[in-house]
């Protein structure tokens, strides 16, 4: 979930389990939950924001990637890859954030170009870099 403003400021969160790793909101789909429901829930849990009150969009993009070895213990032994679905949340302006302290150490609002360079995930960086193109289509 890429969260951004009309000025292309992007919200990044620092992982508590890996200080120095910055990312957008992420999470796993619960059984019986829709993808948009997952996005709404994860935004609320990780930022305190009510995503349904803003412009939430499914970018209809899927990325399949190998799970980093350091996080493989979270999954069943036979699970080696994840499928990531890209969503975006456009806020009217920079809003206050309430992070989940068990999941994140801090947050930053950064211009999209800088945010794309700061995240550890190449698919996250790619999504962030697409913000201006997506905005022009709306």
C-alpha positions as CSV (number, residue, x, y, z in Angstrom):
1,X,0.0,0.0,0.0
2,X,1.7,3.2,-1.2
3,X,0.3,6.2,0.8
4,X,0.9,9.6,-0.8
5,X,-0.3,13.2,-1.1
6,X,-1.1,15.3,-4.1
7,X,2.4,16.8,-3.8
8,X,3.8,13.2,-4.1
9,X,5.0,13.0,-0.5
10,X,5.1,9.3,0.4
11,X,4.7,7.7,3.8
12,X,7.4,5.3,4.8
13,X,7.6,3.1,7.9
14,X,10.7,1.7,9.6
15,X,10.4,-2.0,10.4
16,X,10.8,-2.8,14.1
17,X,12.2,-6.3,13.4
18,X,14.8,-4.8,11.1
19,X,15.9,-1.3,11.9
20,X,17.0,0.7,8.9
21,X,14.5,-1.2,6.6
22,X,12.0,1.3,5.3
23,X,8.8,0.4,3.5
24,X,5.2,1.3,2.7
25,X,2.4,-0.4,4.6
26,X,2.4,-4.2,4.0
27,X,0.5,-7.1,5.4
28,X,-1.0,-10.5,4.8
29,X,-4.5,-11.4,3.7
30,X,-6.7,-13.1,6.3
31,X,-8.8,-16.1,5.3
32,X,-12.1,-14.9,3.8
33,X,-10.9,-11.3,3.5
34,X,-10.9,-9.4,0.2
35,X,-7.7,-7.7,-1.0
36,X,-9.2,-4.3,-0.5
37,X,-10.4,-5.3,2.9
38,X,-6.8,-6.4,3.7
39,X,-5.5,-3.0,2.5
40,X,-8.0,-1.1,4.6
41,X,-7.3,-3.2,7.7
42,X,-3.5,-3.0,7.3
43,X,-3.6,0.8,6.9
44,X,-5.6,1.1,10.0
45,X,-3.4,-1.2,12.0
46,X,-0.1,0.3,10.9
47,X,-1.0,4.0,10.6
48,X,-4.2,4.7,12.4
49,X,-5.8,6.0,9.2
50,X,-9.2,5.0,7.9
51,X,-8.4,4.2,4.3
52,X,-12.0,4.1,3.2
53,X,-12.3,7.8,4.0
54,X,-9.8,8.7,1.2
55,X,-9.0,7.7,-2.3
56,X,-8.1,4.0,-2.2
57,X,-7.2,2.3,-5.5
58,X,-6.2,-1.1,-6.6
59,X,-3.4,-0.8,-9.1
60,X,-4.1,-4.3,-10.5
61,X,-0.5,-5.1,-10.2
62,X,0.9,-8.4,-8.8
63,X,4.5,-9.0,-7.9
64,X,5.8,-12.5,-7.1
65,X,9.0,-12.6,-5.1
66,X,11.1,-15.0,-3.1
67,X,10.6,-14.5,0.7
68,X,13.8,-13.3,2.3
69,X,15.5,-16.0,4.3
70,X,15.4,-14.0,7.5
71,X,11.6,-13.9,7.3
72,X,11.0,-17.5,6.0
73,X,10.3,-18.7,9.6
74,X,6.9,-16.9,9.5
75,X,5.7,-19.2,6.8
76,X,5.0,-22.9,6.3
77,X,8.2,-24.7,5.2
78,X,7.0,-25.2,1.7
79,X,6.2,-21.6,1.2
80,X,9.1,-19.8,-0.5
81,X,7.4,-17.0,-2.5
82,X,4.8,-14.3,-1.9
83,X,2.4,-12.6,-4.2
84,X,2.2,-8.9,-3.5
85,X,-0.8,-6.9,-4.7
86,X,-0.2,-3.1,-5.1
87,X,-2.7,-0.7,-3.7
88,X,-2.4,3.1,-3.2
89,X,-4.0,5.5,-0.9
90,X,-4.1,9.2,-1.9
91,X,-4.6,11.5,1.1
92,X,-5.6,15.2,0.7
93,X,-2.4,16.3,2.6
94,X,0.1,14.9,5.1
95,X,-1.9,13.6,8.0
96,X,-0.8,12.6,11.5
97,X,0.2,8.9,11.8
98,X,-0.1,6.5,14.7
99,X,2.3,3.7,14.1
100,X,2.0,0.2,15.6
101,X,5.1,0.1,17.9
102,X,5.4,-3.7,17.7
103,X,5.7,-3.4,13.9
104,X,7.4,-0.1,13.3
105,X,10.0,2.2,15.0
106,X,9.1,5.3,13.2
107,X,7.7,7.0,10.0
108,X,8.7,9.6,7.5
109,X,7.0,11.6,4.8
110,X,9.4,12.0,1.9
111,X,9.2,13.3,-1.7
112,X,8.5,10.3,-3.9
113,X,11.9,10.2,-5.6
114,X,13.7,10.1,-2.2
115,X,11.2,7.5,-0.8
116,X,11.8,5.2,-3.8
117,X,15.6,5.3,-3.1
118,X,15.1,4.7,0.7
119,X,12.9,1.5,0.6
120,X,14.6,-1.8,0.7
121,X,12.2,-3.6,-1.7
122,X,12.6,-3.1,-5.4
123,X,8.9,-3.7,-6.0
124,X,8.0,-1.1,-3.4
125,X,10.4,1.4,-5.1
126,X,8.8,0.7,-8.5
127,X,5.3,1.3,-7.1
128,X,6.5,4.6,-5.6
129,X,8.1,5.7,-8.8
130,X,4.8,5.1,-10.6
131,X,2.8,7.6,-8.5
132,X,3.1,10.6,-11.0
133,X,2.1,8.4,-14.0
134,X,-0.9,7.1,-12.0
135,X,-2.0,10.6,-11.0
136,X,-2.0,11.8,-14.6
137,X,-4.4,8.9,-15.5
138,X,-6.9,10.0,-12.9
